[in-house]
Amino acid sequence: MGIVYNEANNTFSLHTRNSSYQMKIGNLDYLLHLYYGPTLHDADLSYQIMQYDRGFSGNPYESRNERTFSLDAQPQEFSTQQQGDFRTASIEVVNSDGSYSFGGKAAHYSIMEGKYRLETLPTVFANKEDTVQSLEITLSDSISGVDVILLYSVFEEADIITRAVKVKNNGKAAIHLKKIMSLCMDFLNGSGMDLISLPGRYGQERQVERQPMTHHIHTISSVRGSSSHQQNPFIILCDKNATEDYGNCYGFSLIYSGNFLAEAELDQYDQLRLVMGIHPKQFVYEVKPQETFECPEVVMAFSEQGLTGLSHLYHDFYRTNLCESKFVTKVERPVLINSWEAAFMDFDDKKLVDIAKAAKNMGVELLVMDDGWFGKRDDDNSSLGDWIVNENKIKCGLHALVEQINDLGMKFGIWFEPEMVSEDSDLYRKHPEWAMQIPGRPAVRSRNQIALDMGREDVQDYLIEKVNAILDAANIYYVKWDINRSITDIWSNVLPSERQGEVYHRYILGLYRTMDAIIKTHPDILFEGCSGGGGRFDAAMLHYYPQYWVSDNNHPIDRLKLHYGTSFVYPPSCMGAHISDSGKLIPLKTKAVVAMGGTFGYELDATHLSREEQEICRKQSDLFRKYYHIIFKGDYYRLTNPFETGNMTAWQHVTKNKKESLLSVVVTNLTCNGPQEYVRAKGLHADTMYSVNDGAYTLSGSALMNAGLPIPREVPEYSSFQFHMEAI
């Protein structure tokens, strides 16, 4: 069905496999939102728009004496500015005459095959087998000459609709954007909805918070220069009674890594408006005549099958349509060991080779040399920006070190933090103007490093050259790209004073250009993102990296919550998860079960493990490879909520054909003489017989899903269990 325009009633209908989205060119050519939800069979929902004389709600001048039409009460596709709508706005523009006003009306539209493009920002893409149509609607303000171009793409089979916005200045003088949202969604009745978000902090990212909509503006945002540990650019609006398996759920995922804003406002008439886009804090962007400003993309999904159904839509789509790396679907990712928690910065080439030799016995395939290999980097107070191998540590040189690791039958990876510079560095001494620092004010320090002005093309070119030189100097298989502070001291030496409001956004644009150039030059390298763990874990980063470090917190019990929250939108295949020394009292098996919820690896000194422990790890690595296809390609089910009181946390992976499944359980809360507990599976064929753990049980899918499997009571603290189910 795709996109249908009905000329008779001026409606646009966007249809996916299980959802419909409708809007209408209404009174006075304003674009009104009609519907988003389960598939429509009626062609026209214009009757939903009811008009009354509303007190203190202004009427457009063109309506003359007709007082029943007010934008303050109409569901709009893109809300106006200073046109009688007092709700949260989609745009704040300062026109060339100093006025704050935008009255965009539907001027023209076009429907095209395929996916729209953005020139400066990452977006999802269409594969050859995808059925995709795109819609472009231009809202024109005839007085200012400002056009807002609304972009939509419909992925029919995936049940996904994407949105983006462009602002074009057709006037004769510059305008200034102070707020521009990528999404505006008006629900005619939102009083029975809940808002789910993923707040957190360093080491406790993407915790889950659910709250009822009340007559306030609910704000989810970051102003830290990145999408941040504290919030995530993703929200869910859902029915009050929605559960994992039941109820209407709407997802909104912003593909952007900088300051973002999502505002949900329940208004005086119980209408719910959601806007989402770049945060307006310290954002003033000049758009000159005939220039166009692009806004980030929003990926929307709707499910009647509860929170799990919504997650499945995002997981499937982001696995196939977000990152083009060959490591997403074509090449299996290796089990790795990272040097950070093993040695921090106290290592040399011999130490790394020793770790690799021990790790080889554990089934590890990739050694990653983390922070400390460059400049004079012995602690975190120097050398960022000096991307030159420290041969006092790597005495044999990088090329020879990599060859030694390769000779063991292992691959080699390396850590970078390109966006930062240390004051104690050759780069800073040569180019202090490259660092972001407000003139005449002392810098705000964090980890004794300063952010480079990534909006500068010379900084971008320097990083592209230096990082590429290291990657070309040896057989590098993997790169960990890190950033370890929030961005402050917002100032660019290459912009005039009146354009400093562009710095935040230009930083992100420059970062995307830099990453894109390096990654496209090295398509055979596996890139993993990191930001003090999961501080910039967002869909835009996953456009460039097939995986991202979930958190610096490797404690397996904390990780249960971290993986749970992350899974609401991001698939397990992108979650970096390792076994470490964190949680010393927790069994090695349990650490492995938790780490198998993601990409799986080790973050410890393998030389300190006994032969027996190395053998346990080897078997765990083999198990991960055995179950790789289930974890990385299957459907994911949250069976319990680790934020609620309970004795266990359980989750499940099921292959698409439902013939194989892996169900994992961690006992988190032992009780004396407690009741017998059972874990119920999901996602199986009810009438299919399954062999559980090679014949320990032979049960129907119906029995597994309704009666469940018993969890042994008399077990040590933090015990874990895995149930492998295979259809027979």
N, C-alpha and C positions, 0 to 999 in steps of 0.2 A: 504493500500500500504506500509506504514512504510518505511523501509530502503531497498534499492535495489542496489546491486553491479553488474555492467555490465563489465564482464571480457574482452569482445572484445574491448571496448574503455576505460577501466580503469576509469569509472565514478562511484561515489557514489551519489545516489539520495535519499533524505530524504523527505518524503511526509506526510503532515498533511491533514486535511479535506479540507482546502482552500489555502494551500501554498506548495511550493516546494523549496528545497535547494539542490544545486548540486556542487560537486567538482570533481577534476580529478587528477590522478597521471600523470603528464605531462612529458615534456622533462627532462631527467637526473634524473627522479624519484622525482622531486619536486612536492609537493601537491599544486595544483592551485584551486582557488575559481572561479566557473563559474556563479552561479546564486542564488538569493534568492528573492522570490516574489510570484505572483499568480501561481496557480497550472500549472505545465508543462504537456503537452501532447506529446511533442517531447522527445525522450529518451536521446539525446546527444546534449549538447550545446558547444561541444569542438570548433566548428567553431567560437565561440565568441573570442577566443584567437588569436589575431593578433600579428605578430612579425615583427619588423623592426629594422634596424640598427639605434640605438639611440645614438646621440652624448653624450659623457661623461657618458655613462651608461656602467658599466663594464660587461664583459662576463665571465661565469664560465670557468675555464681552460679546463674542459672536452669537452666544445663545440668546441675546437680547433679553426679553422679559421672561424667558423660560428659566425658572429657578430650580428645576428638578435635576439638572445636569451639573455635577460638580466633580472635579478630579480628586477632591478630597475623599470621595466615597467610591470611586470607580476602580476596579481591578486593572491595573496597567501592566503592560509588557515591559515598559521602561519608564520609570516615573520622571516627571518633569521637574522644573525648578521655577519657583515664583509664578506658578500658574494656578494657584488656589489649592494645591495639595500640600498639607502640612506634615505629612508623614515622612519617614526617612527617605531621602532622595537618592536617586541613582547617579545623579550628576550635580556637580557644582562647578560652574564655569564663569569666569570673569571675562566678559566680552570687551572688545576694544574700546567701547565707550565707558567702561568702568561698571556697567550694570551686571548684576547677578541674575541671569535669566536664561532658561532654555525651554522653548515650547515646541518640541519636535512633533511633527505630524507625518503620518505615513505618506510618502511621496511616490515611491516605486519599489518594486520587488523583482526578484529573479529566482528561479528554481533551476538547479544544475545537478548533474550526476557527479558523484564522487565527494570527497571531503574538502572543505575550504582550507586555506592555508593562512598562517601568520608568518610574517617575514622575520620578526625579532624575538619571538617567544616559542617555547616548546609546546607542541600539541600532540594529541593522539593521532594515529594515522589509520588509513584503511588498507587492508590486505586485498590481494587480487580476488579472493573468494567472498569478500564482504559485499553486501548490498547496501550502498550508502548514497543518499541524496542530501543536498545542501540547499538552504534557503537564505537569501539575503534580503533584508527589508531596510530601507533607508528612511529614517525619520529626519525631516528637514525643518530647520527654523529659518523661515524666509527673511526675518528681520536681521539676525546676526550672521547668516550665511553658514552656520554650523550644521553639519550633518552627523548624526549618530547612526552608524551602520550596524544592524543586529545580524549576527551570523548564527545559523543553526545547522548541525549535521545530524542525520538520523541513521543510526546503525540498526537496521531492522532486526536481524537475527540476534544481535547482542542485547537487545532491549535497552539501548543507550541513546541518549540525546546529548549532544554537546552544544555549548553556547559560548560566544565571544562577542566582543564589541570593538568597533573602530570609530574614532572621532576624526572627521575631516573638516579642516577649516577652509571653507570656500569664500571667506570674506577677504577684505583688502588689508586687514591689519591683524597682528598676532592676538590670540586669545590665550587664557591661562586656565588650565584644568586644576581644580583644587580637590575634586573628588570625582572618580569615575568608576562605576561598578560594572562588572562583567555580567552580572545576573540580577534580575529583578523578578520575583515570583510573588504574585498576590493570590492568596487563597480566600475564597469568599467567606469561609468560616473556619477559623483556626482555634476556636476556644477549647476544642477537645483534643488538642495535639500536645505531644511532648517534644522537647528538644534534647537530643543526645549529642554530646561533644566529647573531645578527647584531651582534657587538660592534663597538666603534669608539672614536673620540674626536672632538673638534672638528676639522672639516675632513676627517675620514676616517671618516665614519659608515657603519654597516651593512656592515662587512667580514664575510666569511663564515668561520665556524669550524666544523669538523666533528670530533667526538671520539667514541670508542667509549664505551658505557656500562660503567662499572666499579662495584665495590661501595662507592660513596660517594654522598653527596648532591651532585648537580651543581646549582649555583645560577646562575640568570640573573636579574638584578635591577637596579633603580635606586632610590637613596635621595636623589636630587638635587631632589626636588619636582616632577620631570617625568619622562617616559619616557626622556629624555636622549640625548645623543650617544653615550654609552658602551655602552648596551644598547638593545634594542628589544623591546617586549612581544609577541614572536612566536618560536615555536620549531617545529622539525620533529623528529619521531622517525621513523626509517626503518630498513629492513633494511641490514645491513652492506654488502651488495653493490648497494644501490640506486644508480642512475645518473640522468641526466636523463630517460632514456626507459624505464627498467625498475625494478621493485621497488615494494614497499609503502611508502607515505609517509603520515604522519599530521601534519597541521598544526593549530596552536593559536594563535589570534590574540586577544589581550585588547583589548577596546574601553575603554581607560582611558588617561589622559594623565598621571597622577601616579606616585607611588612604586609599583612593582609587584614581584612575586616569582613566579618559576617555579622549582620544585624538582623534580628528577627523581632518584629514589632507587632503586637496584638493591639489593634486600634480600638477606638471608641465603639465601633460597630461589630466587633469581634472578627473583623477581617485580619488576616495574617500576612504581613509583607516580609519577605526575606530578600536582602541584598547581599552581594558578595563580590569582593574584588580587592584592589590595592588599597591599603590603609591610607586615609587622607592626612595622617600626621606628617608634618614637614614635607608635604607633597604639594608642589606647585609646578606644573609642567607647562612650558611655553610651546604652543603649536602655532607655527608661522603660517601665513597664507599658502594654501595648497599642500600643506603637510598633513600627514595622517598619524594619529597616535593609536597604537594597538594595546588592547587590554587582554589579560590572561584568559585562558579557556577554563570553563567550568564543565565538568562531566556530571550529568544528571542520570539517575537511575530510579526506577520505581518498581516495587514488588508488593504483591498481595500476600506473599508467603513469609511475612515477618522479617526479622532482622537477618536470619540466616539466608533467606532468599535474596535479600539485598546484597549481602556480602558476596554471595556466589556470582552475582552479576558483575560486581567490581573485580573480583579475583580473576574471573575468566577474561574480562576485557583488558585488564591491566597486564595480564600475562601475555596477551597476543597483540595488543594495539598501542602499547605505550613506549616500550623500549625495543629498538631494532637490533640490539646486540645478539650475536650468534649464541651467546650463553643463556638466552632466555629459553629457547626450545631446541636448538640444534646440537649443542655441545653440553654434556653433563659437567657440572661444576665439581671441582676437586675438593676433597677433605683437606683443610689447611691447618697449619699451626702458626700463630703469630708470636713474635718475639717480645711484645710489649710487657705482658705480665710475667714472662719468663726472665727477662733481664733488664727491663726498662731501657735506660740508655747506656748501661754498663755492659758492653759487649765488644768483641772484636771478631774477625773473620773465623778464628778457631772456635770460639764459643758458638757461633751460628752453625758451623759445620757439625759440631758435637750435638747440638739440638736436633739438627736435621737427621743425623744418624740414628739417634734414639727415637725420633718421631717416625722414621721409616718403619721401625718395628711395630708401631701403633697403627699402621695402615694409612698414614698421612701421605698426601701426594704433593703438597705445596708448602714451602717455607716462605713466610712473609717477614722481611726485615723492616721493623717499625721505626719509630722516631729515634734519632741519634746517630745516623750514618753520614751526615753532611757537615760542612763547615768545621767549627770547633764545638759542636753540639754535645756537651756532656751533661747538661741540664736544660731546663726550658727557659733560660734567660738569654740565649744568644742564637745567632746564625740563621734564623728563618729568613729566607730570601737568597741565601748563598747555597744554591743547589749544585754543590761540588762535593764529590766523595772525599771524606776524611780518611786519608790513607794511613794515619796513625792508628785508626781502628781497623779499617779494611786494608790491611797491609799488602795483600796480594793484588789489590785493585778489584773493582766491581766485576769486570769481565771474567777474571779468573775465579772469583768467588762463585759467581753464577755457574760457571763450568763445573766446579766441584760439587755443587748441589745437583746439577743436572746429571753428573756422573753417578750419583747415588740413585738415579731413577726418579728424581723429584723435580718439580717446577719451582720457580723463584718469583717472589713478589716483593714490592717495595712501597714504602709510605711517603706521602708528600703532604705538606700543608701550604699550598701555593699562594693563598689569598692573604697571608700574614707576613709581617716583617718584624724582626727584632731590632731594637735600637742598637744593640751590640751586633752589628753585621756589616759586612762590606757594602751590601746593597743600600742600607740606610745611610751610611756615611757618604756614599756617592750620590744617592737620590733621595734626600729627605723629603723633597716635594712630592714624591710618589705616595707617601703615607698620608692617611686622612688625619688632619690635625687642624683645629680651629685657630686662626691667626691670633697670636697674643695670649692664648690660653694654654695652660699645661694639659697634656693629654690624659685621658682617663685610661689607666692601665688595667689590663686583665691578662693574667698569665705572663706579664712582662712582654706583651707583643702588641703591635699596632696593625690595624687593617690597612692593606694597600688600597689605593683608589682604583677599584676594578673598572670604573667607568672610563678610565684613561686608556686610549688605544696603545700607547707606548708601554704601559704596564702589561696589558694583555699580550702584546707581541713578545715582550721579555719572557713572560712565563711560558708561553707556547714554545719559544726557542729553547729555554733551559730544561723544561720537563721533557720535551721531545729528545733533546741531546742525551739525557740519562736513559730514556727508554730505548734509544737507538744504540747505546753503548754496550748492551748485553742482551741476553735472551730473557727478557722480562715477560712473565706470563700474567701478572696480576698487579694492579695498582690500588692502594687505599688512599682516597682523597679526603683529607680531614680539614676541619675548621674548628678552632678551640676557643672562640670567644664571641660574644655579641658585638654588634657594630655600634660604636659611639663616635664622637668627634666628627660629625657629619659635615664635611667641607671638601671641596675639590678646588685645586689650584688652577684648573683649566677652564673653570666656569666663572662667569662674572657674578657679582654679588647677588644680582636679582634672579639668578637661576640656580641658587643653591638648593632650592626645593626639589631639584631633579636628581640629586646625588644618590639617594636610596635606590631609586628605580634604575638609574644608570649603572649602579654597582651590579645589580642582578643581570641586566642585559649584557654587561661586560663579562660576567662570570659565565653566562651561557655561551657566549661566543668563544671564550677560552676553552671551556670543556669540550665544546663541539669540535673545535679545531684539533685538539689533542686526540680525542677519541676516534674521530674519522681518519686520522693519520695512522692510528694503531687499532684497527678493527679486530685484531686477533688477541687483544689483551682484555682480560676480565677486570672491569673497574668496579670498585665498591666504595660507596659514599660513607662518610662519617662526619659527625659534628659533636665532638665530646659525647660520642654515642649517637643518640637519636634526635639531636637538636635541630636538624633540618631534614627530617624524614617526611618527604612530601612527594606528590605525584610528579612534579617537575624534575626533581632529582632522579626519580626512577625512569624518566624519559632518557636520561643519559647513562644511568647505572642499573644493571639488572638486579643488584642487591644493595642493601644499606644496613649499616650497623644499628641494631635496635636500640641499644643502650650500653653505656659503660658499666652498668650494673649487671654483673654476671651471676649474681646469687640466684640459684635455680628456683627458689620459692618466689622471690620477687619477679623472676622472669615469667612465671605463670600468668601474672597480671599484665606484664608488659606485652606478651604475645597475644593475650586475650584482647586487650584494647586495640592493638595494632591490626588485628585480624578483621575488625569491622569493615575495613576498606581495602587494606593491602594484603596480597596473597602471601602465604608462608614462603614461597619461592624467593621472595625479595628480602626476607628477614635474616640478617646476619646473626647467628646464634652459636656460641662456643662453650666448651667445657673449660672451667678455670679452677683455681684453688679457692675461689670464693665459696663460702659455705662448707668449711672443712669437715663438719660433722654429717654432711649429706652424702649418701652413698654415690660412688662413681657411676653406678648404673642409672640412678635417678637423674644425675646431671646429664647423662647421655640421652635419656628419654626426653628431657626438656629441650636439649639442644637439637634434637631431631624435629622439633617443631619449626625449624628454619633451615639455614644453609649448612650447618654443622661444621664445627672445627674445634681447635684447641687453643687455649690462651694460658699456657703454663710452661714450666721448664721440664721438658720431657726427660732430661738427664737425671732428674730427681725422683723419677718413678721407678719402682721396682720392676723386675722382669714380669712378675705376676700382674702388676698394674698395667704394664705395657701390653700384655696379652689381652687383658680385659678391654683395653682401648682398641686394640686391633679388631676384636670381635664386634665392638660397637661401630667402628668405621665400616666393617663389612655389612652390618645390619642396615646402616644408613644407605649404603649403595644398593642393597637388596630392595629397600623400600622407597628408593629415590623417586620412582615413577608414580607412586601413590601420593607422596608428600608434595611433589612439585607440580603434578599435573591433575591431581584429583580434587574433589570437593572437600571443603573444610567445614567441620561442625563443632561449635562450642557446646559441649554437653553439660557443663556446669559453669557457674559464675564464681570465680575466685574471690570476688569482692563481697560475696554473701557468706554468712556463717555456714560452714559445712566441713565434712571430714575429708573431702577429696576434691581434686580438680581433674577433670577429664575432658578430652577432646578426641576428634576422630578425623581421619582422612579416608575418602572413598573414591575409587576410580570411577571414571565417567560411565563405564558400562556396568558398574555396581557388582562386579565379579570379585573384587578384592578390596580389603579395607585394613587399616591399622588404627586400633583404638588404644589410647594411652591414658594411664591413670597415675596420679601422684597422691599418696596419702599425706595430707597436710596437717591433720589435727587428730591425733590419737585420743581415744577416750577409754577409760577403764570400764570393762564389762559392757561395752556398747552394743547396739543392735547390729544384726547382719545387714550389710549394705550391698546394693546391686547397682551396676551401671548399665544403662539402656543405650543401645546403639541407635544410630539414625542412618538414613540414606540407602538402606539395603532393599533388595527385592523381597517382599514379604513371603512369596511362595517358593523361594530358592533355598536349597540346603547349603549350609556353609560349614566347612571344616575350620575349627578354631584352634590355633597353635598346633598344627599338624596332627589333628585328631584328638586333642584333649577333650574337646566337645564337638559334637556334630548336631547342629541346630538350624532350624529354619530362620530366615530373616525376620519373620513375624515374632518368633520366640526371642530373638536377640534384641528386637526393638521394643517389645512390650513387657517381657519378663526380665530380660537383662542377664548380665553375668555377675556372679558373686565375687566380691572383693574379700580376700582373706583378712580376718580380724587380727590374729595374733602375729603381727609383723613388726619389725623394727621401725622406729620413727623415720618418716620421709621415705618409706618404701615406694616402689613404683612397679607398674605392671604394663605390659603391652600384649594386646590380643590381635594376632594376625588372622584375618578371616578370608577364606578363599572358597568361592563357589565350587560345588562338586556336582 
